[in-house]
Every structure is written in C-alpha cells, then in structure tokens.
Amino acid sequence: LQFLPLKDRLALLKRIKQALLPGGILFLSEKVRAEDLMVQETTTRIYEDFKRRQGYSQDEISRKKEALDNVLIPLTEKQQVAMLKDAGFTTCEITMKWNNFTTFVVM
C-alpha cells in the first residue's frame, strides 16, 4: 500500500475486505513512520546503518532514498489502523514490528 497514492489505498482495502471469505484474515506488512519526528529520525538512521552492514554503499542508500521520495509514503500505525477500520475491518492487531516496518493482522 505504501507505494500507492494515498487517495487509492482505502478503495483497495475495501475491495480486499469484500473479497475475503467469511472468517478470512489479511496480513499486511507496511513501512510506517513514527508519530514523533526525533523517533523517526532515529529509526531511519538505524535502518540506514543496517543497510550499510548488509553491504550497501552510502551512494546506493542515498539513490534509493531519492528514488522513493514522494513515491513511498508511509502512514503512522494509528493512521494505518484507522484506514483499515474505515475499510470495514473490525479487528486489527500488530503481530510483528521491526524498526519502521509493522505487520498487521486484520479481520
């Protein structure tokens, strides 16, 4: 979802909700942003350090960041949960979280 324009996300989630069989669940893993700017800056720095440890150069990290600017638009966890509820899901739990990535299970 994070790569779709904001205006298109709710409609897609509604279609997914309607397509689920009774009792069906959706696992949604998304990049999220922190509510607090200092926390977000810290998680971004941690994630970029992780990328460097995986062998990415600073130039590669910078180019990817630039390529995703205004394309990857993450929501906060609260905003993501609100959108899922607006789409008709009644249950929403976080099953995993690492840095600025969160996996939601919704029904």
Buried (B, 14 or more C-beta within 10 A) or exposed (E): BBEBEEEEBBEEBBEBBEEBEEEEEBEBBBBBBBEEEEEBEBBBEEBBEEBEEEEBEEEEBEEEEEEEEEEEBBBBBEBBBEBBBEBEBEEBEEEEEEEBBBBBBBB
